[in-house]
Amino acid sequence: MVAFMGTLAGLAPVTAGAADAGKVDKSGVVVWIFLGLCALIVAAQVIPPLLRRLGLSRGKGKPGRDGKP
């Protein structure tokens, strides 16, 4: 356990220095629009099964052809 903590303590300055060397990118709005579109696609696929699971979908109590629900 002590060796693991020593390794982490030794690598901390290296990772802190690597965080400063990032490239500045000006495509922030385009990335957020893309992520929003991805979120809409995921929500459109997740909401109907959730509604069915909770029993909130239409047609849950309608009788079938033979009169049974």
TIVO-2410 file (N, C-alpha, C; in nm, 3 decimals):
# residues 69
REC num residu      c1      c2      c3 atome chaine
REC   1      M   0.082  -0.119   0.000     N      A
REC   1      M   0.000   0.000   0.000    CA      A
REC   1      M   0.087   0.126   0.000     C      A
REC   2      V   0.196   0.122   0.075     N      A
REC   2      V   0.286   0.237   0.084    CA      A
REC   2      V   0.354   0.260  -0.051     C      A
REC   3      A   0.388   0.151  -0.119     N      A
REC   3      A   0.452   0.165  -0.250    CA      A
REC   3      A   0.355   0.228  -0.350     C      A
REC   4      F   0.229   0.190  -0.342     N      A
REC   4      F   0.128   0.247  -0.431    CA      A
REC   4      F   0.112   0.397  -0.406     C      A
REC   5      M   0.107   0.436  -0.281     N      A
REC   5      M   0.094   0.578  -0.248    CA      A
REC   5      M   0.218   0.656  -0.292     C      A
REC   6      G   0.335   0.594  -0.280     N      A
REC   6      G   0.458   0.659  -0.325    CA      A
REC   6      G   0.458   0.680  -0.475     C      A
REC   7      T   0.405   0.581  -0.548     N      A
REC   7      T   0.396   0.594  -0.693    CA      A
REC   7      T   0.302   0.708  -0.731     C      A
REC   8      L   0.189   0.715  -0.664     N      A
REC   8      L   0.094   0.823  -0.692    CA      A
REC   8      L   0.154   0.959  -0.659     C      A
REC   9      A   0.224   0.967  -0.548     N      A
REC   9      A   0.286   1.094  -0.510    CA      A
REC   9      A   0.396   1.133  -0.609     C      A
REC  10      G   0.465   1.035  -0.664     N      A
REC  10      G   0.570   1.064  -0.761    CA      A
REC  10      G   0.516   1.107  -0.896     C      A
REC  11      L   0.397   1.058  -0.932     N      A
REC  11      L   0.339   1.092  -1.062    CA      A
REC  11      L   0.256   1.221  -1.060     C      A
REC  12      A   0.220   1.268  -0.944     N      A
REC  12      A   0.136   1.387  -0.936    CA      A
REC  12      A   0.199   1.509  -1.004     C      A
REC  13      P   0.325   1.540  -0.982     N      A
REC  13      P   0.383   1.657  -1.051    CA      A
REC  13      P   0.388   1.640  -1.203     C      A
REC  14      V   0.405   1.517  -1.250     N      A
REC  14      V   0.411   1.493  -1.394    CA      A
REC  14      V   0.276   1.521  -1.458     C      A
REC  15      T   0.169   1.472  -1.396     N      A
REC  15      T   0.036   1.494  -1.454    CA      A
REC  15      T  -0.008   1.639  -1.442     C      A
REC  16      A   0.036   1.708  -1.338     N      A
REC  16      A   0.001   1.849  -1.324    CA      A
REC  16      A   0.068   1.932  -1.434     C      A
REC  17      G   0.189   1.897  -1.468     N      A
REC  17      G   0.259   1.967  -1.575    CA      A
REC  17      G   0.198   1.939  -1.710     C      A
REC  18      A   0.147   1.818  -1.730     N      A
REC  18      A   0.087   1.782  -1.858    CA      A
REC  18      A  -0.046   1.853  -1.879     C      A
REC  19      A  -0.112   1.890  -1.771     N      A
REC  19      A  -0.241   1.958  -1.784    CA      A
REC  19      A  -0.223   2.099  -1.841     C      A
REC  20      D  -0.109   2.161  -1.820     N      A
REC  20      D  -0.086   2.296  -1.870    CA      A
REC  20      D  -0.052   2.299  -2.018     C      A
REC  21      A  -0.008   2.188  -2.074     N      A
REC  21      A   0.042   2.186  -2.210    CA      A
REC  21      A  -0.068   2.163  -2.314     C      A
REC  22      G  -0.194   2.178  -2.276     N      A
REC  22      G  -0.303   2.152  -2.369    CA      A
REC  22      G  -0.315   2.258  -2.477     C      A
REC  23      K  -0.370   2.218  -2.592     N      A
REC  23      K  -0.389   2.309  -2.703    CA      A
REC  23      K  -0.522   2.383  -2.685     C      A
REC  24      V  -0.521   2.511  -2.709     N      A
REC  24      V  -0.642   2.591  -2.699    CA      A
REC  24      V  -0.722   2.572  -2.827     C      A
REC  25      D  -0.849   2.536  -2.811     N      A
REC  25      D  -0.934   2.508  -2.927    CA      A
REC  25      D  -1.051   2.606  -2.926     C      A
REC  26      K  -1.088   2.657  -3.043     N      A
REC  26      K  -1.194   2.756  -3.053    CA      A
REC  26      K  -1.327   2.697  -3.100     C      A
REC  27      S  -1.342   2.565  -3.097     N      A
REC  27      S  -1.464   2.502  -3.150    CA      A
REC  27      S  -1.563   2.469  -3.039     C      A
REC  28      G  -1.572   2.550  -2.937     N      A
REC  28      G  -1.658   2.521  -2.823    CA      A
REC  28      G  -1.806   2.511  -2.857     C      A
REC  29      V  -1.859   2.603  -2.937     N      A
REC  29      V  -2.001   2.604  -2.970    CA      A
REC  29      V  -2.037   2.482  -3.054     C      A
REC  30      V  -1.954   2.448  -3.148     N      A
REC  30      V  -1.980   2.333  -3.235    CA      A
REC  30      V  -1.983   2.205  -3.152     C      A
REC  31      V  -1.892   2.192  -3.059     N      A
REC  31      V  -1.887   2.073  -2.974    CA      A
REC  31      V  -2.012   2.064  -2.889     C      A
REC  32      W  -2.057   2.176  -2.831     N      A
REC  32      W  -2.178   2.174  -2.747    CA      A
REC  32      W  -2.303   2.144  -2.829     C      A
REC  33      I  -2.310   2.192  -2.951     N      A
REC  33      I  -2.424   2.158  -3.037    CA      A
REC  33      I  -2.424   2.008  -3.067     C      A
REC  34      F  -2.308   1.952  -3.096     N      A
REC  34      F  -2.297   1.810  -3.123    CA      A
REC  34      F  -2.336   1.727  -3.000     C      A
REC  35      L  -2.288   1.767  -2.883     N      A
REC  35      L  -2.323   1.695  -2.761    CA      A
REC  35      L  -2.472   1.706  -2.729     C      A
REC  36      G  -2.531   1.822  -2.757     N      A
REC  36      G  -2.675   1.837  -2.737    CA      A
REC  36      G  -2.754   1.747  -2.830     C      A
REC  37      L  -2.711   1.735  -2.954     N      A
REC  37      L  -2.777   1.645  -3.049    CA      A
REC  37      L  -2.766   1.500  -3.002     C      A
REC  38      C  -2.650   1.463  -2.953     N      A
REC  38      C  -2.632   1.327  -2.900    CA      A
REC  38      C  -2.723   1.303  -2.781     C      A
REC  39      A  -2.737   1.401  -2.694     N      A
REC  39      A  -2.825   1.387  -2.577    CA      A
REC  39      A  -2.971   1.373  -2.620     C      A
REC  40      L  -3.012   1.446  -2.723     N      A
REC  40      L  -3.149   1.433  -2.772    CA      A
REC  40      L  -3.175   1.294  -2.828     C      A
REC  41      I  -3.079   1.238  -2.899     N      A
REC  41      I  -3.094   1.104  -2.954    CA      A
REC  41      I  -3.105   1.001  -2.842     C      A
REC  42      V  -3.021   1.014  -2.741     N      A
REC  42      V  -3.026   0.921  -2.628    CA      A
REC  42      V  -3.158   0.933  -2.554     C      A
REC  43      A  -3.203   1.056  -2.529     N      A
REC  43      A  -3.329   1.076  -2.458    CA      A
REC  43      A  -3.447   1.021  -2.538     C      A
REC  44      A  -3.444   1.038  -2.669     N      A
REC  44      A  -3.553   0.988  -2.753    CA      A
REC  44      A  -3.560   0.835  -2.749     C      A
REC  45      Q  -3.450   0.770  -2.723     N      A
REC  45      Q  -3.450   0.624  -2.718    CA      A
REC  45      Q  -3.473   0.570  -2.577     C      A
REC  46      V  -3.450   0.651  -2.475     N      A
REC  46      V  -3.464   0.604  -2.337    CA      A
REC  46      V  -3.603   0.632  -2.281     C      A
REC  47      I  -3.666   0.742  -2.321     N      A
REC  47      I  -3.794   0.781  -2.261    CA      A
REC  47      I  -3.906   0.680  -2.289     C      A
REC  48      P  -3.929   0.632  -2.411     N      A
REC  48      P  -4.038   0.536  -2.432    CA      A
REC  48      P  -4.028   0.408  -2.350     C      A
REC  49      P  -3.912   0.343  -2.339     N      A
REC  49      P  -3.906   0.225  -2.252    CA      A
REC  49      P  -3.933   0.257  -2.105     C      A
REC  50      L  -3.888   0.376  -2.061     N      A
REC  50      L  -3.917   0.416  -1.923    CA      A
REC  50      L  -4.066   0.433  -1.901     C      A
REC  51      L  -4.133   0.496  -1.996     N      A
REC  51      L  -4.278   0.514  -1.982    CA      A
REC  51      L  -4.350   0.379  -1.982     C      A
REC  52      R  -4.305   0.286  -2.066     N      A
REC  52      R  -4.365   0.152  -2.067    CA      A
REC  52      R  -4.340   0.080  -1.936     C      A
REC  53      R  -4.218   0.097  -1.883     N      A
REC  53      R  -4.182   0.030  -1.757    CA      A
REC  53      R  -4.268   0.084  -1.642     C      A
REC  54      L  -4.297   0.212  -1.644     N      A
REC  54      L  -4.378   0.273  -1.539    CA      A
REC  54      L  -4.528   0.257  -1.563     C      A
REC  55      G  -4.566   0.204  -1.677     N      A
REC  55      G  -4.706   0.182  -1.705    CA      A
REC  55      G  -4.780   0.306  -1.749     C      A
REC  56      L  -4.708   0.402  -1.804     N      A
REC  56      L  -4.771   0.527  -1.845    CA      A
REC  56      L  -4.798   0.534  -1.995     C      A
REC  57      S  -4.775   0.424  -2.065     N      A
REC  57      S  -4.795   0.427  -2.210    CA      A
REC  57      S  -4.943   0.411  -2.244     C      A
REC  58      R  -4.981   0.461  -2.361     N      A
REC  58      R  -5.119   0.449  -2.406    CA      A
REC  58      R  -5.149   0.305  -2.445     C      A
REC  59      G  -5.273   0.268  -2.429     N      A
REC  59      G  -5.314   0.136  -2.471    CA      A
REC  59      G  -5.288   0.028  -2.368     C      A
REC  60      K  -5.249   0.064  -2.249     N      A
REC  60      K  -5.218  -0.035  -2.147    CA      A
REC  60      K  -5.342  -0.113  -2.104     C      A
REC  61      G  -5.457  -0.046  -2.093     N      A
REC  61      G  -5.575  -0.112  -2.042    CA      A
REC  61      G  -5.682  -0.136  -2.147     C      A
REC  62      K  -5.651  -0.114  -2.274     N      A
REC  62      K  -5.751  -0.133  -2.378    CA      A
REC  62      K  -5.774  -0.282  -2.400     C      A
REC  63      P  -5.899  -0.321  -2.418     N      A
REC  63      P  -5.925  -0.463  -2.443    CA      A
REC  63      P  -5.883  -0.502  -2.586     C      A
REC  64      G  -5.844  -0.626  -2.601     N      A
REC  64      G  -5.804  -0.677  -2.731    CA      A
REC  64      G  -5.925  -0.718  -2.813     C      A
REC  65      R  -5.903  -0.797  -2.918     N      A
REC  65      R  -6.012  -0.840  -3.004    CA      A
REC  65      R  -6.110  -0.932  -2.932     C      A
REC  66      D  -6.056  -1.011  -2.840     N      A
REC  66      D  -6.143  -1.105  -2.768    CA      A
REC  66      D  -6.206  -1.045  -2.644     C      A
REC  67      G  -6.185  -0.916  -2.619     N      A
REC  67      G  -6.247  -0.847  -2.506    CA      A
REC  67      G  -6.165  -0.853  -2.379     C      A
REC  68      K  -6.051  -0.922  -2.382     N      A
REC  68      K  -5.965  -0.930  -2.264    CA      A
REC  68      K  -5.852  -0.828  -2.277     C      A
REC  69      P  -5.814  -0.768  -2.166     N      A
REC  69      P  -5.704  -0.670  -2.171    CA      A
REC  69      P  -5.570  -0.731  -2.198     C      A
***
